[in-house]
Every structure is written in structure tokens, then in C-alpha cells.
Amino acid sequence: MLETLQLMGQGFVSALSLMNLLAMAGGVALGIIIGCLPGLSAAMGVALMLPLTFTMPADTGLIVLGAIYCGAIFGGSISAILIHTPGTPASAATAIEGYQMTLQGKAGKALATACWSSFWGGLLSCISLYFFAPLLAQLALKFMSAEKFWLGIFGLTIIAGVSSKSIVKGLMSGALGLIISTIGLDPIDGTKRFMFGQAFLAEGVNTTCALIGLFSMSQVFILAEKEIKKRAKAAKFSDKIMLTRDERKKIRPTIIRSWIMGNIIGILPGAGASIACFLGYNSAKQFSKHKEEFGNGAIEGVAGSEAANNAVTGGSLIPMLTLGIPGESVTAVLMGGLIIQGLAPGPELFTKHAAMTYTFFAGFVLVQFFMLAIGTLGCRGFAQISRLSDAILIPCVTVLCVIGSYAIHRNMSDVVVMLIFGVLGYLMRKFDLNTAAVVLALILGPISEKGLRGALRVSDGDIGCLFQSPVSWVLIILSIAGIFSPFLMEKFERKVAGDENVDEAKKEDALS
């Protein structure tokens, strides 16, 4: 325990360096800009900035990516409140009450609520990051080859299942990623596989280029095929961006409930912030003493949504850092950031690389304060950025994609790989396939393969070795549950949609 406290203290000392503080401020500001632009996403922003972190120290690079992540989740609330268009899916529920407050001339109050709730949701989620992550890392130390194989399978099934409305399409996405992960030299005997005479594929497909293509370049293609349009004009507001003591007291129970729910959702692989925001909003409505305000600009509704989706950020990092299983697409991209720094998720992050890990944890805490300050002071400016036309946005993102992929090895081959994956990501979106499952398979595929072949070599080909340990059976059960989890998610989405339709009908009846 004493050693952990020392590491925590050293982490804060390192995080408070000038370079890291500048990284936090710049990352949060950039994340908010990405988040408030409708059509862009947190995953796309993090993927786009990955190459920039290549030359940075590992802790600084991760802090930048974490800051972009937190900033983008909050940034989505700005456009949701001011133009009734969520910047990210995680702010969909915020638009319900936030825009109603804007119509009533309370836009500043809505933005202040979003900012304050996001701050506390993110800050409180760091508690679980500090205390649960090391415990889970200790459990991961007991994983042998068979357990690593089943862990990889579990990660693939959960993300493929939850993130797609069709089980078949989800598993197809994961299978496609696994096939791509076999490209390159065999990890055991060095045999060439699917290289087609291209020497640059010897080490496999570059994960960073694949991430940029799947999440960023594909989004460019999606935007480009639509009519080039200028965003709706953001509502002007004259009220101050602040909350009174009574208002902060009113939303405090909502923030605490949403933090707990969002944190749990974040730890569960595959759920993500888009689900957490509706859970937070629904719980705020259920426990509110002023239910009549909902649908007419309820401050508790904004608080519930924003506290929940930001609480996901800290929780989602726990399975990614300890087990190598991202909680959602953004953390899958963050795992790519670890890989380009020469690090692998798992127990070593808390032993061999503990100093770097706890610096990142401390930086993640401080990022929340930067988000509160920059969000509060810069909301008016960010509101104008949200109006940026697609005609400007498309070429800017395209240039960044090309430069970013080229800068990794200064090789045009990486640019070609990025463009191929951009087209692949575009087609996958058209057919409702899951790009996050492909990325995860690219990362987990080699780990699962090494685990499977390592276990079979030790047991002289006896497949029974895969079913001997209790941990293996737990992971098998979880994998089966992950495959069928879309049914539960679909049921939840239908319930939420049904509740919202009922509320809208009541509102229309009242107006008529």
C-alpha cells in the first residue's frame, strides 16, 4: 500500500511538469473542438492525433490522447445544447433538455451544468481507475497461455456483439479483423503469410495506419458523399455560464448516481458512453422531485447525461490497461497509442512501467480541471467553431490523415494502407459492420494466436489444456454471454425510445 501511495505521489510530481501541463491544455482544447463538430467523434479525434504522440515521451503521449478523449466527450454537449445536434453520440440525451433550456434563454445555464457535471463525472471516475486497475492487474499476472487465448476471444465477442445490432455482422467484423491480423511473418516459425511479395508487410499491418483509416478517413468519405452544408447557426445567449449554490445542490445526487452507473458501464467492455448517457438521463428523470420539468428544460436531465458519459472515461481505461480489452472504440484507439510507444497492456504497466502509468493516471485527474476551466471560459468560442462548414472540414481532416500516416515511418506505403482501410471502413459503415471489432481483432488476434499455440505446444497438442483452469471457464462463460449481449442492448434501446416517444406525445397533446 505504501509503495502504491509513493507511486501516486511521484505520478503527480511528473504530471505537473510544464510539458505535461501544456499537453493537457492543448489536448482538452483540441478534444472539445472535435467533440462540438457534428459528424466527428472522439475515436476519430484520438486516431487522428496518434502519429503526433509518436515522438513524445510515453506518459506525455498518453496524457494528450486522454485529454482529447475527455474533451471530445464533453464537447459534444456544446452543439447538442446550442444547435440541437449532438457533436458525439455520447451527448444524444443532453440535447433533449439542453436545447429546451436554450429556447428559454438559459443556454449559459445549460452549458454550465454540462461542464460542471462532466467535471465531476470524470474526476470521480478516476477513483476507480486508481484503486481497481492495480487489483485487476494482479489477477492478470496469473494468466498463462490458455487464459490469454480465452481473454482474446472474450474481448472479440463482447465488442463484436455489443457494438452491432446483428450478432452475425458483429462476428463477421471480428473475423475480418482476425484474418487481417495474420498478415506478415508467423510469430512462431517466421513463415510468410499473405504478404503478396510486399516487404513492408513483414511485421503485419501497421495498427496506427489502420486506426486512422477506419475511424478518420472513412468519416471523410461519409461526409463527402453528403451535401456540403454549413452548420445551423448556434443560438446566441446573454446569461452567464455559471450555477448558483442551490442549483449545484439540486444536481448533486444526480451526479453521484450517474457517476456510479457511468463508471460501471465503462468497466463493462462494449457498452460505452452512448448507452451511459441515456441511463444517466433516465435515472435523473426517475429520481427527480420535479418530473414535470423533464421535456421542458430540466437541469437534472443535462446533469445526469453528462455526468454519466464522462464517468465512462475512467472506467473504460481499467479493462484496457490491465487486460487489453477496450471498453469502447475510443479505448481501442488508445491501446494503439500504447502499442506505438512499445508498451503492451497488462501487469507490466503496473510493475515495470509503473512510473509512466501513474503519471498518466495523475494527468488524467488534472485533465478534468483543465476541462472545467477551458470549457467554462471558452464555450462561446467553441459554439462558433461548431458552425464550421463541411467544405472546410473535409480537406483539413484528409490532409491530417495523409500527413499522420506518412509521418510514422516516412513511407508512402503507410499512406496506401491508410487509404485502403479508409475505403474498408467506409464500406463497413454502409453495410452496418463494426469497425471497432476490426481494430480490436488486429490487436488481440496475435495475442490469442500466441496463447493458443503456446498452450498446445506445452501440452503436445492436447486441446484439453484450454479447459483446465477455473479462469478459463469464467472467460468462456463471459464470451458466450458477450455473443448474446446485443439482445439485451436492443431491449434497452427500445425501452428508451419508447419512453421518449411517450414523453413527446404528452408534450404535443399539452401544446394542442
C-alpha positions in Angstrom: 0.0 0.0 0.0 2.8 2.4 0.9 4.5 1.7 -2.4 1.3 2.5 -4.3 0.9 5.8 -2.4 4.5 6.7 -3.3 3.9 5.9 -7.0 0.7 8.1 -6.9 2.7 11.0 -5.4 5.5 10.6 -7.9 2.9 10.4 -10.7 1.5 13.8 -9.7 5.0 15.4 -9.5 5.8 14.1 -13.0 2.4 15.1 -14.4 2.9 18.7 -13.1 5.9 19.3 -15.5 5.5 22.1 -17.9 5.4 19.8 -21.0 2.6 17.7 -19.5 0.6 20.7 -18.4 0.8 22.1 -21.9 -0.2 18.7 -23.3 -3.3 18.6 -21.1 -4.4 22.1 -22.1 -3.8 21.6 -25.8 -5.4 18.1 -25.8 -8.5 19.2 -23.9 -9.0 22.2 -26.2 -8.5 20.1 -29.3 -10.8 17.4 -28.0 -13.6 20.0 -27.3 -13.3 21.3 -30.8 -13.5 17.8 -32.3 -16.5 17.0 -30.0 -18.5 20.0 -30.8 -18.2 19.5 -34.6 -21.2 17.3 -35.6 -20.1 14.3 -37.7 -16.7 13.8 -35.9 -16.2 11.5 -32.9 -13.9 11.1 -30.0 -12.4 7.9 -31.6 -11.7 9.7 -34.8 -10.0 12.6 -33.0 -7.8 10.3 -30.9 -6.9 8.2 -34.0 -6.0 11.4 -35.9 -3.6 12.6 -33.2 -1.9 9.2 -32.7 1.1 9.9 -35.0 1.8 13.2 -33.2 2.4 11.3 -29.9 5.0 9.0 -31.6 7.9 11.3 -30.8 6.7 12.3 -27.3 7.6 10.5 -24.0 5.1 7.7 -23.4 3.4 9.4 -20.4 3.0 12.7 -22.3 1.7 11.0 -25.4 -0.9 9.1 -23.3 -1.9 12.3 -21.5 -2.5 14.0 -24.8 -4.7 11.2 -26.0 -6.6 11.0 -22.7 -7.2 14.8 -22.8 -8.6 14.6 -26.3 -10.9 11.7 -25.2 -12.3 13.7 -22.2 -12.5 16.9 -24.1 -14.4 15.3 -27.0 -17.0 13.6 -24.8 -17.7 17.0 -23.1 -17.5 19.0 -26.4 -20.4 17.1 -27.9 -22.7 18.7 -25.3 -22.0 22.2 -26.7 -23.6 21.6 -30.2 -26.3 19.4 -28.5 -27.3 22.4 -26.3 -26.9 25.3 -28.8 -28.0 23.8 -32.2 -29.8 20.6 -31.1 -27.3 18.5 -32.9 -25.1 16.2 -30.7 -21.5 16.5 -31.6 -20.9 12.9 -30.5 -23.4 10.0 -29.8 -22.5 10.3 -26.1 -24.4 13.7 -26.0 -27.6 12.5 -27.6 -29.6 12.6 -24.3 -28.1 16.0 -23.5 -29.8 17.5 -26.5 -33.3 16.6 -25.1 -33.2 19.0 -22.1 -30.3 21.2 -23.1 -31.9 22.6 -26.3 -35.1 23.3 -24.4 -33.2 25.4 -21.9 -31.6 27.3 -24.9 -35.0 28.1 -26.3 -35.9 29.5 -22.9 -32.9 31.8 -22.9 -30.9 29.6 -20.4 -28.2 28.4 -22.8 -25.5 29.6 -20.4 -27.0 27.7 -17.5 -27.3 24.5 -19.6 -23.6 24.8 -20.7 -22.5 25.4 -17.1 -24.5 22.4 -16.0 -22.9 20.2 -18.7 -19.4 21.5 -17.8 -19.8 21.1 -14.0 -21.4 17.6 -14.4 -18.7 16.5 -16.9 -16.0 17.6 -14.5 -17.3 15.7 -11.5 -18.3 12.6 -13.5 -14.7 12.4 -15.0 -13.0 13.3 -11.7 -14.9 10.7 -9.6 -14.2 8.0 -12.3 -10.5 8.4 -11.5 -11.1 6.9 -8.1 -11.9 3.5 -9.6 -9.0 3.9 -12.1 -6.6 4.3 -9.1 -8.0 1.5 -6.9 -9.4 -1.1 -9.2 -6.8 -1.1 -12.0 -3.9 -2.4 -9.8 -6.1 -5.1 -8.3 -7.2 -6.4 -11.8 -3.5 -6.2 -12.9 -2.6 -8.6 -10.1 -5.2 -11.0 -11.3 -3.8 -10.8 -14.8 -0.4 -12.0 -13.5 -1.9 -15.4 -13.1 -2.8 -15.7 -16.7 -1.0 -18.4 -18.7 -1.2 -19.2 -22.4 -4.6 -20.8 -22.3 -6.1 -17.9 -20.2 -4.6 -15.4 -22.7 -6.3 -17.2 -25.6 -9.7 -17.1 -23.9 -9.2 -13.5 -22.9 -8.6 -12.6 -26.5 -11.8 -14.5 -27.5 -13.8 -12.7 -24.8 -12.6 -9.3 -26.0 -13.6 -10.1 -29.6 -17.0 -11.4 -28.8 -18.0 -8.7 -26.4 -17.1 -5.8 -28.7 -18.4 -7.5 -31.8 -21.6 -8.4 -30.1 -22.5 -5.2 -28.3 -21.5 -2.7 -30.9 -23.5 -4.2 -33.7 -27.3 -4.7 -33.9 -26.7 -8.0 -35.7 -24.8 -10.8 -34.0 -23.8 -12.2 -37.4 -22.5 -8.8 -38.6 -20.6 -8.2 -35.3 -18.9 -11.6 -35.5 -18.2 -11.1 -39.2 -16.4 -7.8 -38.3 -14.3 -9.6 -35.7 -13.5 -12.4 -38.1 -12.3 -9.9 -40.8 -10.0 -8.3 -38.3 -8.6 -11.7 -37.3 -7.9 -12.5 -41.0 -6.1 -9.2 -41.4 -4.1 -9.8 -38.2 -2.5 -13.0 -39.8 -0.7 -10.9 -42.5 3.1 -10.9 -42.0 5.6 -13.3 -40.6 4.4 -16.2 -38.5 5.1 -15.3 -34.8 6.3 -18.9 -34.0 8.3 -20.1 -37.1 8.6 -17.0 -39.2 6.7 -18.3 -42.3 5.5 -15.6 -44.7 1.7 -15.2 -44.6 -0.4 -13.2 -47.1 2.4 -10.7 -47.8 2.0 -10.8 -51.6 5.6 -10.0 -52.1 5.5 -6.7 -50.1 8.4 -6.5 -47.7 6.8 -3.7 -45.6 4.1 -6.2 -44.5 6.6 -8.4 -42.7 5.6 -7.0 -39.4 2.0 -7.1 -40.3 -0.5 -4.3 -41.0 0.5 -1.1 -39.2 -2.1 -0.7 -36.5 -1.9 3.1 -36.4 -2.5 3.4 -40.1 -5.4 1.1 -39.8 -6.8 3.2 -37.0 -6.5 6.4 -38.9 -8.1 4.8 -42.0 -11.0 3.1 -40.2 -12.0 6.0 -37.9 -10.8 9.2 -39.6 -10.5 8.6 -43.4 -13.8 6.7 -43.5 -15.5 9.6 -41.8 -14.2 11.9 -44.5 -15.8 9.7 -47.2 -19.1 9.7 -45.3 -19.1 13.5 -45.0 -18.0 13.9 -48.6 -20.9 11.9 -50.1 -23.4 14.1 -48.4 -24.4 17.5 -49.5 -21.7 20.0 -48.4 -23.5 22.2 -45.9 -22.9 24.9 -43.3 -23.9 24.1 -39.8 -27.0 25.5 -38.3 -26.5 28.9 -36.6 -25.7 28.5 -32.9 -28.1 30.2 -30.6 -26.9 33.5 -29.1 -27.1 33.7 -25.3 -26.5 36.5 -22.8 -26.8 34.7 -19.5 -23.7 33.9 -17.5 -22.1 30.4 -17.7 -22.4 29.6 -14.0 -24.5 27.8 -11.5 -25.8 29.0 -8.2 -25.2 27.2 -4.9 -28.8 25.9 -4.9 -28.5 24.6 -8.4 -25.3 22.8 -7.7 -27.0 21.3 -4.6 -30.0 20.3 -6.7 -28.0 18.3 -9.2 -25.5 16.8 -6.7 -27.5 13.5 -6.1 -28.0 13.1 -9.9 -24.2 13.5 -10.5 -23.4 10.8 -7.9 -25.9 8.3 -9.3 -24.8 9.0 -12.9 -21.1 8.6 -11.8 -21.7 5.2 -10.4 -23.7 4.0 -13.4 -21.3 5.5 -15.9 -18.3 4.0 -14.2 -19.8 0.5 -14.2 -20.8 0.9 -17.9 -17.2 2.0 -18.6 -15.7 -1.0 -16.9 -18.0 -3.4 -18.8 -16.4 -3.9 -22.2 -18.5 -2.9 -25.2 -21.2 -0.7 -23.6 -19.7 2.8 -24.0 -20.7 6.4 -23.3 -23.7 6.5 -25.8 -25.5 4.0 -23.6 -24.4 5.6 -20.3 -25.8 9.0 -21.3 -29.3 7.6 -21.7 -29.0 5.6 -18.5 -28.0 8.7 -16.6 -30.8 10.7 -18.2 -33.4 8.1 -17.4 -32.3 7.7 -13.7 -32.4 11.5 -13.3 -36.0 11.5 -14.5 -37.0 8.6 -12.3 -35.5 10.0 -9.1 -36.3 13.7 -9.7 -38.7 15.5 -7.4 -39.6 17.8 -10.4 -40.6 15.3 -13.1 -42.8 17.9 -14.7 -39.7 19.8 -15.8 -38.4 17.0 -18.0 -39.1 17.7 -21.7 -39.2 21.4 -20.9 -35.6 22.1 -20.0 -34.8 20.1 -16.8 -31.3 21.0 -15.4 -31.2 17.5 -13.8 -31.6 15.8 -17.2 -28.5 17.6 -18.6 -26.5 16.8 -15.4 -27.5 13.1 -15.5 -26.5 12.6 -19.1 -23.2 14.5 -18.9 -22.0 13.1 -15.6 -22.7 9.5 -16.8 -20.9 9.8 -20.2 -17.8 11.4 -18.7 -17.7 8.8 -15.9 -17.3 6.2 -18.6 -13.8 7.6 -19.5 -12.0 6.5 -16.3 -13.9 3.2 -16.1 -13.2 2.2 -19.7 -9.5 2.5 -19.2 -9.4 -0.2 -16.5 -10.0 -3.3 -18.7 -7.9 -1.8 -21.4 -4.8 -1.1 -19.3 -5.0 -4.3 -17.2 -6.4 -7.0 -19.6 -6.0 -5.4 -23.0 -9.8 -5.3 -23.6 -11.0 -1.9 -24.5 -14.3 -0.7 -23.1 -15.3 1.0 -26.3 -13.9 2.2 -29.7 -12.0 5.2 -28.2 -10.1 3.0 -25.7 -9.3 0.6 -28.6 -7.6 3.5 -30.3 -5.9 4.4 -27.1 -4.5 0.9 -26.9 -3.0 1.6 -30.3 -1.3 4.6 -28.7 0.3 2.2 -26.1 1.5 -0.1 -28.8 3.3 2.6 -30.9 5.1 3.6 -27.7 6.4 0.0 -27.4 4.1 -0.9 -24.5 1.6 -3.7 -24.1 -1.5 -3.6 -21.8 -1.2 -5.9 -18.8 0.5 -6.3 -15.5 3.8 -4.9 -16.7 2.2 -1.4 -16.9 1.9 -1.6 -13.1 5.3 -3.1 -12.4 8.0 -2.5 -14.9 6.3 0.7 -16.3 4.6 1.8 -13.1 6.1 5.3 -13.1 4.7 6.0 -16.5 1.3 4.5 -15.7 0.8 6.5 -12.5 2.0 9.7 -14.3 -0.8 9.1 -16.8 -3.3 8.5 -14.0 -2.3 11.8 -12.3 -2.5 13.5 -15.7 -6.0 12.1 -16.2 -7.1 13.6 -12.9 -5.6 17.0 -13.8 -7.2 16.9 -17.3 -10.6 17.1 -15.6 -9.7 20.5 -14.1 -8.4 21.8 -17.4 -11.7 20.6 -19.0 -13.7 22.6 -16.3 -11.6 25.7 -16.9 -11.4 25.7 -20.7 -15.0 24.5 -21.0 -16.4 27.3 -18.8 -14.2 30.1 -20.3 -14.3 29.0 -23.9 -17.9 27.8 -24.5 -18.9 30.9 -26.5 -15.9 30.5 -28.8 -16.4 26.8 -29.3 -20.0 27.4 -30.1 -18.9 29.3 -33.2 -16.5 26.5 -34.2 -19.4 24.1 -34.2 -20.7 26.0 -37.3 -17.7 25.1 -39.4 -18.7 24.0 -42.9 -18.0 20.5 -44.2 -16.3 22.2 -47.2 -13.5 23.3 -44.8 -13.6 20.3 -42.5 -13.2 17.6 -45.2 -9.9 18.8 -46.8 -8.5 19.6 -43.3 -9.1 16.1 -41.9 -7.9 14.5 -45.2 -4.6 16.3 -45.0 -4.1 15.4 -41.4 -4.8 11.7 -42.2 -2.2 11.6 -45.0 0.4 13.5 -43.1 -0.2 11.5 -39.9 0.1 8.1 -41.6 3.2 9.2 -43.6 5.0 10.6 -40.5 5.0 7.2 -38.7 7.8 5.7 -40.9 8.1 8.4 -43.6 6.9 5.8 -46.1 4.2 6.2 -48.7 3.3 2.5 -48.2 1.7 3.5 -44.9 -0.4 6.1 -46.7 -1.6 3.5 -49.1 -2.5 1.2 -46.1 -4.4 4.1 -44.5 -6.4 4.8 -47.7 -7.2 1.1 -48.1 -8.5 0.9 -44.6 -10.4 4.2 -45.1 -12.3 2.6 -48.0 -12.8 -0.6 -45.9 -14.2 1.5 -43.0 -16.5 3.4 -45.4 -17.9 0.2 -46.8 -18.3 -1.4 -43.4 -20.3 1.6 -42.2 -22.5 1.3 -45.3 -23.2 -2.3 -44.5 -23.6 -1.7 -40.8 -20.5 -3.6 -39.8 -18.4 -2.8 -36.8 -15.0 -1.0 -37.4 -14.1 -1.2 -33.7 -14.3 -5.0 -33.8 -11.8 -5.0 -36.7 -9.3 -2.8 -34.7 -9.7 -5.0 -31.7 -9.1 -8.1 -33.7 -5.9 -6.6 -35.2 -4.6 -6.1 -31.7 -6.0 -9.2 -29.9 -5.5 -11.6 -32.8 -1.7 -12.1 -32.4 -2.1 -12.4 -28.6 -4.8 -15.1 -28.9 -2.8 -16.9 -31.6 0.4 -17.0 -29.4 -1.7 -18.1 -26.4 -3.4 -20.9 -28.3 -0.2 -22.2 -30.0 1.8 -21.8 -26.8 -0.7 -23.9 -24.8 -0.9 -26.6 -27.5 2.9 -26.8 -27.7 3.3 -27.3 -23.9 0.5 -30.0 -23.9 1.8 -31.8 -27.0 -1.3 -30.9 -28.9 -3.8 -31.8 -26.2 -6.8 -29.4 -26.7 -8.0 -30.3 -23.2 -5.4 -27.9 -21.7 -7.6 -25.0 -22.8 -10.4 -26.1 -20.4 -8.4 -27.0 -17.3 -8.3 -23.8 -15.2 -11.2 -22.1 -13.5 -10.2 -18.7 -15.0 -10.5 -20.3 -18.5 -14.1 -21.4 -17.7 -15.0 -18.0 -16.4 -13.8 -16.4 -19.6 -15.6 -19.0 -21.7 -18.9 -18.2 -20.0 -18.3 -14.5 -20.4 -17.5 -15.0 -24.1 -20.8 -16.8 -24.6 -22.6 -14.0 -22.7 -20.9 -11.4 -24.9 -22.2 -13.1 -28.1 -25.8 -12.8 -26.9 -25.5 -9.3 -25.3 -26.9 -7.5 -28.3 -30.4 -8.8 -27.4 -30.2 -7.1 -24.0 -28.9 -3.9 -25.6 -31.6 -3.9 -28.2 -34.2 -4.3 -25.5 -32.8 -1.4 -23.6 -32.7 0.9 -26.6 -36.3 0.0 -27.4 -37.3 0.9 -23.9 -35.5 4.2 -24.0 -37.0 5.0 -27.4 -40.5 4.1 -26.2 -40.2 6.3 -23.2 -39.0 9.2 -25.3 -41.9 8.8 -27.7 -44.4 8.8 -24.9 -42.9 12.0 -23.5 -43.0 13.7 -26.9 -46.7 12.6 -27.4 -47.7 14.0 -24.0 -45.9 17.3 -24.8 -47.7 17.6 -28.2 -51.0 16.9 -26.5 -50.4 19.6 -24.0 -49.5 22.2 -26.6 -52.6 21.3 -28.7 
